[in-house]
Amino acid sequence: MPVIKKDQLELYRRVEALEAALTVTLASISTTLPSVKTDVVKNLRIWAENNTQSEGAPKALAALADKIEKTNFNIEN
């Protein structure tokens, strides 16, 4: 985990919350439309490869793709 200054902690927590919300939303949608999750992960990986202008963006995009890919929800009847 990166070292975060106190003034950056709130921003970091908000980014974590948004990431979690996005992951849960996509996992929920993917229970009925599995291709949505696959497409999102695929595009995040493409953006990570193509975003060479930013130092941290490729790593962040790839990490988000990994997190979404590993998330799996099952609906119980």
C-alpha positions in Angstrom: 0.0 0.0 0.0 1.4 3.4 -0.9 2.3 6.0 1.8 -0.6 8.5 2.1 -0.3 11.9 3.8 -3.0 12.8 6.3 -4.5 15.4 4.0 -4.8 12.8 1.2 -6.5 10.2 3.4 -10.0 11.4 2.8 -9.5 11.4 -1.0 -8.0 7.9 -0.8 -11.0 6.6 1.2 -13.4 8.2 -1.3 -11.6 6.5 -4.2 -11.8 3.2 -2.4 -15.5 3.7 -1.8 -16.1 4.5 -5.5 -14.0 1.5 -6.5 -16.0 -0.8 -4.2 -19.4 0.6 -5.5 -18.3 0.1 -9.1 -17.2 -3.4 -8.4 -20.4 -4.4 -6.6 -22.5 -2.8 -9.4 -20.7 -4.6 -12.1 -20.8 -7.9 -10.3 -24.5 -7.5 -9.7 -25.2 -6.7 -13.4 -23.0 -9.6 -14.5 -25.3 -12.1 -12.7 -27.8 -11.5 -15.5 -25.4 -10.2 -18.2 -22.0 -11.9 -17.8 -20.6 -10.1 -20.9 -20.8 -6.7 -19.2 -18.2 -7.6 -16.6 -16.0 -9.2 -19.2 -16.3 -6.1 -21.5 -15.5 -3.8 -18.6 -12.4 -5.8 -17.5 -11.2 -6.0 -21.2 -11.6 -2.3 -21.7 -9.8 -1.4 -18.4 -6.9 -3.6 -19.5 -6.8 -1.9 -22.9 -6.9 1.6 -21.3 -4.1 0.5 -18.9 -1.9 -0.5 -21.9 -2.6 2.6 -23.9 -2.4 5.2 -21.1 1.4 5.6 -21.2 1.3 9.4 -20.5 0.4 8.9 -16.8 2.7 7.3 -14.4 0.1 5.8 -12.1 -2.9 5.3 -14.4 -1.9 2.0 -16.0 -1.2 0.4 -12.6 -4.5 1.7 -11.2 -6.5 0.6 -14.2 -4.9 -2.9 -14.2 -5.5 -3.2 -10.4 -9.2 -2.3 -10.8 -9.5 -4.8 -13.6 -8.0 -7.5 -11.4 -10.4 -6.6 -8.5 -13.5 -6.6 -10.7 -12.4 -9.9 -12.4 -12.0 -11.6 -9.0 -15.4 -10.4 -7.7 -18.1 -13.0 -8.1 -21.6 -12.9 -6.8 -24.2 -15.7 -6.9 -27.9 -15.3 -6.6 -29.5 -17.8 -4.3 -33.2 -18.7 -4.9 
